Amino acid sequence: MFGLKRSFIHYFLVPALLLPLVMLAFSCSERPTMVGERAESPSGFSGKGEVDPDAGDSFLLGTATDSTIAEGYIAVWAYNLSYDDTAGVVSFDVELVNYTDMPIPAPIHFVITWIMPRDIAVMEFDGVSGDGFPFYDYSSKLGPDNVLEPLEKTEPVTMKFHTGEPRSFSIGFRIDLGIAPGMGTIAGVVFRDDNRNGVRDRCDRCEPGIPGITVTLEVMGDDVPEVIFIRQTDRDGYFEFSGCKEGLYKVRVHPAPEMWEITSPNPLIVTLVKGPDGKVQNFMNANFGLYPIGGPLERTLFGPITIGTMTPYGSLLDSTFVNPPSMLPIVYTFFLEVLLPPIMGPFPIIVDSAAAWINDVQVFDFSAELPDTVFIGELIELPEGLIQPDNTIRLYTNGGEFAALRFRVFRVPF
């Protein structure tokens, strides 16, 4: 294991009668499963629906609305519902019908944001959204012009969920849309403001962009600011909100208060107007200055995220993460934390095998030595020099029907 340091014993045998009692202690919550570990982003048309095995040949799964983007709604129709007894999987075809007042170009992603009951998992999805939720892609289902016009419907996409048995379940969903012609963009850079004057000075090397900072876009809804988009700055500190109608917006930056002082107006008020060509004009200078005042003792770089047979990501996940540069002269030690997830329900979590690779180096390897061996947890100090500014990560968990482990990469000052 490449000389990695183990900080506590990672498994032991639990008596057969004890584990159900431990798991029952968590069964009081009835909140829906959040697909992934992060909060649901409010951007995009959103809705919810229920899947009933006895619903018949076709049924309206739900409607998705967002008046900040367009008037009207998108109808979500499901049909050809079937259940595979051998695999324990329910599948159905889904079409989207555009009842808004605007044409919708590609890409169009149907994002699953939560599932109830918690032990149901989405399967064979096409990708993962920027905020960590699985989606089905309709971008190639829009017809020859690659645009979903008002009153048009998409071609069907097959969706699959592992239910274990025929039963009803509910899902929350969001439909992320492409940018309609004539819509505007608000963009900017969050930068290190070394002289604290609130303005990004040239050259750029002197006041570089800061990655990993959260920025929100707000509109006024019922006299209360309403967040409609959430972004994180990229490795150059850049962020962008596209598909904006004309109107008044507030752009707000959310740095860690123990680490950064905000030197620019926050929020920044932006008004988008139409130009002579009838298109909404862009605003590309929504910049925010931050001045370093300290650093947290610990910072999570990836996760926590739950991987396993009962999760929406399945048993194997390939992803990436960024190690933001420190604005202070600090040397960090990096760790991989692997724990049992806080699963609700009276069922055992039996993991037969698990592994993790970072930048193609295997940093974690678990294999059950005896039947019913229960994994408890492991904290691994990562080799010096392994973590780079940009990193790849592969996570694997396999075992029983409810096998799952939660992974997190973090750093602490040396």
N, C-alpha and C positions, 0 to 999 in steps of 0.2 A: 504493500500500500504506500510506496514511495516515501516512507519515513514519516507519515502523518501522525500527529499527536492526538490521542483520544483522551477526552477530559472526563468522561464518566462511562460506566458499563452500560451497553446498549441493549441488552435483552435479558429476560429471565423467564422461567415457567410460572404461569399463573394457574392456580387450581381451577378446575373446570367449572365449579360452582361460583367462583368469585367474579369472573369477567362479566357475566350478564348483569350482576348487581352494580358493577362499576359503570357499565354503559347505561343502565336505567337511570342513573343519577343525572344524566344529561337529557332525558327524554321530555322535560317539561316544556321546552320551547316548540312553538308551532310556526315560527316564522319561515317563509319560503326559502329554499336553497338559493343563495346568491351564486350564480355560476361564475366561479373565480373568487378571488379574495378581496377584490377592490370594490368600492361603492359604485353603484350604477351611474354612468354618465347620463346627464339629462339631455344631451344633444340628440336630434333626430326625432322622427315620429315614433310615438310609443303607445303601447296598449297591453292588454292581457287577454287570455282566453282559456277555455277548458276543453280538454280532449276526452271524449266519452266513447268507449268501445262500441256502445250501442247507438251511436249518433246517426247511423244510416249512411247512404251513399255519399252525401255531401253535406257540409254544415259550415256556417260562418264561424271561423275560429275567433275572430275579433276584428276591431277597427283600430287604426292608429292615427292620431291627430297631433298637430303642432301648429297652432295659429300664428306663432312667431315666424314660421317659414312659409306657410300657405294656408289659405282658407280651404275647408273641406277635409277629407279623410282618405286613407288608403284602406280598402277592405281586404281581409285575409280569408280566402276561401279554401277549405280542405275537402278532399274527397279521396276515394280508393283506400279507405282505412282498412288495415289488415293487421293480424297478430301472428307472429311466428312462435308456436309453442316450444319448439326445440331451442331457439335462441333467447326466448323471453323478450322479444323486441316488437314494439308496435311501430308501424310505418304508415305514412299517408302523403299524398301529393298536395302541394300548396300553390295557389295562384294569388297574385296581388293585383287588385283592380284600382286604378287611379281615379278617385273621385275628388281630387283637388282641382284648383283652377290653373295649374301650371304644368308644363311638360317636365318630365324627370329624366335626365340623362344618366348613363352609367357613370360610376358604379352604384348598384343598389344592393345593400347587405341586410339580410334579415337576422338580427342579433338576438340570441336567447340570453336574457338577463337574470331570470330566476326560474326555478322549478319547484313545485310542491305536489306530492310529498318529497322530502329531501333525498330519498334513496333512488330516485329516478335520474337517469343520465342521458344527455343528448349524445348521439353517435354520428359518425361519418360526416361531420360538418366540414366546411370548405376552408375555414381560416379562423383567426382570432383577431378581434377588434383591437384598436390602440389602447383601450382601457381594460383589455383582458377577458372579453367575453366571446364565446364561439359564435360564428355566423354561417349562414347559408348564402351563397352568392347568386344573385339574379342578373348579373351584368351581361351574361350571354343569352338571356331569356327575354330580351326586349324587342325582338323582331329585327328586320333588316336595317332600319334607320337607327338602331341602338338607343332609342328614346321611348319612354313610356308616356304617351300623350294622355290628356284628360279623357276619361271613359275607356281607355284601353286596358287590357289585362296582359300580364306576363305569361310566358310558357310555364308549365309546372316545374317545381323542384321537389324531390322526395326528401322528407325529413324522417329521421328514425330516433326512437327513444327506447332505452332499456328499462322495462318496467317489471320484469320477473314473472308477472302474471297479468291477465287482462283486468285492467282497472282504470278508473278515471284519474286524470291529473291536470294541474293548471300550470301555465307558463306565463312569464312576463317577456315581452319582446320590444325591440326597438328597430326601426327601419332607418338605416343610415343611407343618405341619398347623395347622388352626385350633384355637381354645381349646375344650377339652371342658367341658361344664357342670360346675360345682362345683370347678374347678381354681383355684389361687391365683395371685397376682401379687406379685412383688418389684420395687419401684421406688424411685427416689431421684434426687438431684441432686448433681453434682460442681460445687463452688462455689469461688470465690476467697476463701480464708480470710485476710483482711487482718490480723486480730489473732492468728492462729495458735492459737486456742483449741479447734479441732476441731469447733466447733458453728456452724451457719449462723445468724448474728445477723440480726435484723430492724432496719431494713427490708431487703427483698431487693436494693434498689438498691445497698446498701453492700457486699454480698458476692454479686455476680452469678454465675450459672451459667457454666460453661466448656464451649464446644462442642468436639466432635472428640476427646474423651478415651475410650479403650477401657476397657470394664468387662466382666469375665467372671463367670459363675456356675458354681460347682463343686459336685460331690457326691463322696462318698467311694466309690471303686471299687477293690476288692481292696487296701484299706488305703492307696491312693494317691489324692490328689485328682484328679478327672476333670472337665475343662471340658465343660459341656453347652451353654452359650450364650455368644455373644460379641455385645456391643452397642457402639455409639459414641454418646456423648451428642449430643443435638440442639443447636440454636442457643441454647437456654435452659439447657443443662447437664443436661437430663433424660434418664433411661434407664429401661427397663422390661423385665422378664422375665416373660412370661405363660405360662399353661399348666403351672404347677408343682404337683406332688403334695405331700401332707404329708410332712414330713421335715426333715432338717438340711442346710443349704446354707452355702456360703462365697461371699460377694460380694467381688470383688477389683478394685481400680482399678489401671490401668497407664499413668500419665503418663510423659512423657519425663523421665528422671532429671536431665538437665542443665538442665531448665527449671523443674521443680516439686519442692517438698518436700511430702510427704504429712503432713497434720496430724491426721488421724482414724485410728482403728484400721483396719488393713489386713492381712489380710482381715477383713471384718465377718461374724460368725456369725449366721445367721438360722434360726430354727426355725418352720416353718409347721405349724399344727394345724387340725383340723376344728372348726367351731363347732357350736352346738346344732342348726343346720339341716342338718348333714352336709356342708356346703361347706367347702373349704379357705379359711382366713382370709388376707387380704392383709397384706403388710408394705410400707408406702409410705414409710418413713423411712430407706432405705439410703443415707444421704448421706455424701459424702466431701469433706473440705476440702483444698485445695491452696494452697501459698504460692509465689509466683513468686520464683525465685532466679536466673534468667538466661534466655537464649534461644539457640537453635541458629543457626548462620550461614545455614542454608538449610532451608526447609520445603516439602515437596510438598503442594500443595492438591488436585490431581487427577491420577490415573494413578499410574504409567505404565500405559497401556492400548493394546493393539494393535488397529488397525482395518484391514480390507481384505477382499478377496474370499475369502481362505482362513481367515479368523477366524470365530469363532462369532457375532460381532456384525454381520458383513457389511460392506458398503462405507460405510454411513452410520450414525452414532450420535448421538442427542440425549440429553444428560444434564445434570446440575447439579453444582455443588460449592460449598463454603462457604469463605470467607476468615475464619478465626477472629480475633477482636480480640486485639491484643497487650496484655499486662498491663504492658508496659514502654513508655517513650516512644521507640519506634523507628519510623522511616519506612522502608517497604519498596519495592523495585523488583521488578516481576513479569515473568516470562519464560514463553514457550512453547517447549518443547524438542521437536523432531521428529527421530526417528532411525529407521534400519532396525532391525527387531526381531532378537533373537538366535535366528533360526529354525534348527532342526536339519534337515539334509538337503541333498543335492546338486542343488538346483533354483534357478534364477535368480529374484530378486525384481525385477520390472520394473514400476515405477509410472509410469503415463501421466499421471495428474493427482491432485492432493490439495489439500485446503483445510481451514481451520478458522475458526469464528466463535465469538466470546465476547460474550455479551450483544448478539447480532445485529450485531456489528461484525466484518467479515472481517479476520483478523489473519495469515493464512497462505494463500498461493496458489502452487501448483507445477504446471507443465505441461512435459512432456518436449519439449525443442526438437529433438532428433534421435532416430532409432530407436536402441533399446538404450541410451539415456541412463540412468545409474544414479544414483538419489538417494542421497546419503551422509548428510547431516544439516543441520539448521538450528536456530539458537538466536535467538529473536526477543524483543527487549525490548518489552513491551506498553505502549500509551499510558498516560500518567499519568491517573488517575481512572477507567480502564476497569473495574478489578476492584472489585466491591462486596462487602458481607458475604454476599449470596446471588447466585449467578451461574448463567447457562445457558451450555452449550457444545455446539457441533455440529462433528463431525469427519467428514471424507470422504476416502476413498482408493480409487482405481480403477486397473486395469491388467490384467496377465496373471493367470493362474490362481492364482499365489501372491503377488499384490501385497499388501503390508501395510506399514504404518508405525506406529511407537510414539510416542504423544503423552504429554507431561507438562507440567503447569502448576506452577510453583513460585515462591517469593519469597525474596529475600535482603535483608538490611539495606542501606539506601541508603549 
